[in-house]
Amino acid sequence: MYENETYEVILERMLNRVSDKLDKRPSSPIYDTHSPTAIEFQILYIELEYLIKNSYGDTAAREFLVLLAKDRGLTPEPATKAVLKGEFTPATIDVTGKRFNIGDINYAVIEQITPGQYQVQCETEGTVGNQYLGDMIPMEYIEGLQTAQLTEILIPGEDEEDTEVFRQRYFDSFNEQSFGGNRAAYIETVKKIDGVGNLKVTRVWNGDIRPADMIPSTKVTSWYNSVISGLDAEVATWLSAVYMASFEKKLTVGGTVLITVVNSLDFGEASTVSLNKIQEELDPVENAGEGYGLAPIGHVVSVKSAEPVQSYITTTVTFDEGYNWSNTKTEIEEAVGAYLLELRKAWADNTSTIVRVSQIETRILSVKGVLDVANTKINGSTSNLTLTKYQIPVLGGVSA
């Protein structure tokens, strides 16, 4: 806006306001007194330009964007710690609270999953906690311990929210207002939970059920009365609750919400630990629909992972001189894997996902040493692979 307000322009404008009867040449008193003032004015214009630029969300630097977003009740999501599965032998040893090490990274055992398997939290925040699996070294002597290994990432660690991602969330806050359990509220709430990469919210996802079909008939009532007295107490309590709900016509398809998520590591399948954590925060199973979680009263929430569908690729590749399948396979698989990752990242915004043969061939052709690609198939078919709204593609392998 003020890029034309340079030292030379400002000085010339100032000198033009001085009478021509006076000496305004360089080194004259008037020139020498106006020159430093012109420099200061140029600095003021530069700072004013910077101030105006940082007053708008689309051009503000991070520190100013954070200040702007506070007016919307938004702050960047902080870095989080990865939670991994640790396996220890013998399984009879309790290692809860013990600390271990791989390289420069330390880990603490926080909770038992099953005997010999524990949740292990990285002590360093960020994606660095996702990088290492394998043997761990105890940081203090543990009597009887034979092996300690990290085997699986349960909840991926995340770095502090990227500036451009935060900027988009700031803009989104003007487009969709989150309130009282609407779609925007679920999306905003679930995305804040550690390990969630993206999600889909489905209302009344059990809409294929007809409550009329659940009202017990005379024959069903007769069967119920004949068996209820002979059942185990716990089973009888459950069956009575179900029977009376259907008999009194309390069943409905309203108020059900399905949350389908992918992880934040590679936008793939979410772990059971992560799903349980999301379920507990939104709508604890033991108090379903009662509003004890973040979901409002009356919303019965189910949390599931997107279903991974293995994509096995076969193709015929013509190589340049000096290249062959053995020295390019890794790069080819990485190229195809990057394409499938793009599809998974876009999964939440689409009602279906299509893995296209043409795109796979294009990605393979981009690999150095590949001259041509033909006869490409996905899971044995030359057609594109079309997935449902709850499915995501993962690479099963690439072979000739």
N, C-alpha and C positions, 0 to 999 in steps of 0.2 A: 504493500500500500504506500509506503514511504521510501521505496527504493530509489526514487529520483532525488530525494533530499540529501544530496551529497555535500561534503565540505565545500567544494568549488561552487556549487549552485547557491548554497546558503550565503557564502562570502560575497559572491557577486550581487546577490539581492540586497545584502546589507550595504555594500558600497554604493549601490545605485541610489540608496536613500540619502547619501551624503552629497552635498552640493559639489558640482564640478569645478567650482572656484577654488576648492581645496585640493591639496596634493594627495592622491589616493594610490600612488604607485607603490609596488613592493618596497619594503624597508621604510616607508613613510610612517609617521606616528599613527595616522588614521588606519592604515593597512595593518600595522603591527598590533593595534589594539582590537581591531575587529577579527583578525585571524583566529586567535585562541577562542574567542566567543563562538565563532562559526564551528569550530571543532566540537565544543560542548553541545551546541545545538544539534549537530549531527549525531552525537552519542545519545541525546534525548530522543531523537527520531528513531534510532535503532532500538532503544529500549521500549519506546511506545509501540513499535511494530511487534516486538516480542510479546509485549503485554496483550495486545489485541489478538495475536495468534493463539495465545494460551487462554483466551477467554471463551473459546468455542471447542466443543467436544471433538470435532473432526480434525482439528489441527493442534490441540493441546498436547504438550509433552506429558510424560507419565505423572510427574509430581502435581501438575496443575489439573490433569484429568481426574486424579484421585480427589482433589479438592472440589471439583465440579460435581463429581458423582456422590459426594457426601450429601448434597442437597436432595438426592434421590434415595438416600439411605443405603448406598452401595459402597463397598470397599473391595479391593482385590482379594481374591481367595488366597489364603496363606499357603505356604508349602506344607506338605503332610508327610508323615513317616510311613514307609512301606511295612506291611504285615505279611510275613511269609510262614510257610509250614516248615517246622523243624522236626526231624525224626531222630530219636535217640535210642541207643541200646546200652544196657538191657532196658526193657519197657517198665521194669519195676522201680526204676530210679525217678524220683520227682525232681525236675530241674526248674520248676517255676521260680522266677526271680533271678535265675543265674544269667551271667553275661558271657557272650562268646564273641569271637573275632574272625573276620576274613579280610586279610590284607590290612587296609587302613580303616575299615568299617567295623563298628561294634554293633552287637545285637543283644537284646534282652528278651528272655522268655517271659511271656505275659499271661498265658492261659493254656490249660490242657484241652486238647480236642478229644483224643482217646489215649489210652495208655501207650506211651512211647511217641506220641505225636502232639506237638504243641504249636500254638501261635507264637511267632517270634517277631518282635518289632525292631526295625532298624533304628538306631539312635540318631542317625543323621537324617534330616529332612530332605525331601526332594527325590528325583528320579534315580539318584545314585543308589538308593536302596533296592532298586529293581534289577541291578546289573549283575549280582553275584548269586550263584547257587553252588552247592558243593560242601566239602568238609569244613567244619568250623573248629576253632581252637578255643577251649574254655579259658577264661581270663583268670580263673582261680581253680585250684585243684578240686575235682569232684570225685569222691571215692567211688570206685566201681564203674564209672562211666567208660564205655568201650568206644562208641562212635557217636558223632553229632554231625548232622547234615541238614542243610537247607535244600528242600526238594521242590518247592512250588511257591509262586507268588499268589497270595490270597487277596490282599488289597494293595494295589499298586501305590507307591509313593508318587506325589506330584510336586512339581516346582511351583513357586508362586505364580499366580495367574499372569499370563502374558499380556502385555499392554494392549495389543490389538484385540485380543479376546475380551478383555475388560471393556475396551471402548465399544465393542459391539453389544455387550451386555448393557452398557449405559444407554445406548440408542434403543435397544429392545425395551428398556423400562418405560419409554414413552409410547411404544406401540401397543404393549399388552400389560394391563394392570393386574398384578397378582392379588387376589382377594378371596377369602372364604372358601378355599378348596377348589377354585376354578383351575382350568388347565395350566394357566401361567403359574399359578401358585405351586402346583405339583412339580412342574419343570424346574422352577427356581429352587424349590426346597430340595429335591432329589439331587440336582447337580452340585449342591453344596456338600453332599455326603462323600466322604473319602472313597476314592476308587471308582467313582461313576464317570464314565466317559460321555455317555449320552443316553437318552431314553425316549420311549414312546408312552403316551398316556392314552388308554382306551376306556371310554366310559361304558357303562352297562355291558361289559364284555361277555356277560352270560345271557345276552339278549336272545340266544337261541333256545332258551328254556321257556316253556309255557307253564305258568303257575297252575293252570287248570289241570294239567296232566299230573300234578303232584297231589291233588286232593284225593284222599283215600276213598276207594269204592267200598261197597258193602262187603265184597270178598276180602279186600285188604283189611278192613276193620275186623272181620271175623278172624283172620289169620293173626292180627296183632293181639287181640284179646286171648287167643289160644297159646301164644308163646311168651308173652311179656312176663308172666309170673315165674317162669322157669329159667329166666336168663340171669347171668351174673349181674350183680347190682350196678356196676359201672356201665355195662352194656345196656341194661334196662333203662338207666337214666338217660343215656344218649338216645336210644330208640324212642323213648317217650317224648323227649324234646322235639325230635324230628316229626313224629307222628302228630303231636298236638299242634305244631306250627302249620303243618299242611291241613289238618282237620279244621282248624279255626281260620283258614285262608289268610294266614299271615305272610305267606311267601310272596316275594316280589322280585322283579329283575332290576329295580331301581337301586341306586346307591352303591353299586359295585364298581370298583376301579381297578384296572390292571396296569401295573407299571412294568414295562419291559426295558431292561437295561443292557448296556455293554460296558466293559471295563475301560479305564482310562489309560491302560498300558498300550494296548494295540487294538482297542475297540472290538475286542473279541468277547468270548463267553465270560460272564461274571462268575466268580467262585461262590460256593455255597455259603462260606463265611460272610462274604460281602452281601449276598442276598438276605441272609438272616439279619445282618446289621441294618439294612435298609428297611426291612419289614418291621423290626423292633422300633425304629425311629418313627416310621409312618403310622403303623397300626399294629400293635402287639397282638399276636395270635390269641393269647389268653383273654384279651379284652377287645376282640374284633368288633369294630363299629361303634365303640363306646367313647371314642375321642381321647383315649389316653396317650396317643401319639400325636404327630403333627397333622394327621388327617382329621377333618372335622367330624363331629358326631354324625352317625348315620352312614358314613362312607366305609364300606368293607373293602380293604385294599389287599390285593394279591400282588406279590413281587416275583417276577421270573426273569431269567436271562434270555436274551435273544438266542435262538437255536443255531449253533454253528453247522454249516453244511460243507463237508469236505469236497473240494474241487480238484479232481485228478486230471491233469492236462497231459495229453499225448500229442506229439507233433513231429513233423519231418523238417529238419533244418539243413540248409545248404551253407557250408562254412567257407570262409576265405582261406587262402593258403596259410598254413601255420596254426589254424584254429580247428578244434574238434569238440565233440561233446564233453569230453572229460575236462578240458581246460576252460569251458564256458558255462558249464551247468550251474555253478553257483551264481554267476551273474544273471543267467536266464531266470532262475528261480527267484532271485531278488527282484528282478524287473516285474515278473508276474505277481509276486507277493505285494509289491508296491501298488499295483493296480487294484488288487483285492482290498488293500488297506484303504485306498481312496473310496471304494464302494462302501466299506464299513463306516467310514467317517461320515458319509452322506446318508447312511441308513435311516437315521431318525427323521429326515426330511422327506422321505419317499414312502409311498404305500407299498411298493415292491422293489426288489433289486434284481437287475439283469446283468449277468456276467456274459459279456459279449466276446465271441470268438474273434471278431475283427480287432478288438482292442487288445486281446492277448497276443495276437500275431504282431500288432504294431509295437507292443512293448518288447517282444522278443527281437524284432528287427532293429530296435534301438541299441541292442547289445553289440559291442565291438567284436568284429569277426563274423557276424551273421550276415549272409548275403540274401537268403530267401527263406520263407517259411511256408509250409503247405500241409494239408491234411490234419489240421488242428482239431482236436476233439476235447470236449469237457465231459468227464465221466462216461466216455465211450460214445458220445453223441456229437455230431457235427453242428447241432443246433445250439443257440444261446441257452444258458442256464437261467431260468426264471425262478426266483425265490419269493416266498410269501412275505407279508409285512413283518413277521416275527423271526425271519431267518436271515443269517449273515453268511457270506462266503469266506471260507478259510482255505488256504492252499494245502492240498493233500500231497502234492508232488508234481514234478514235471519230468517226463521221460520221452525218449525217442520212439 
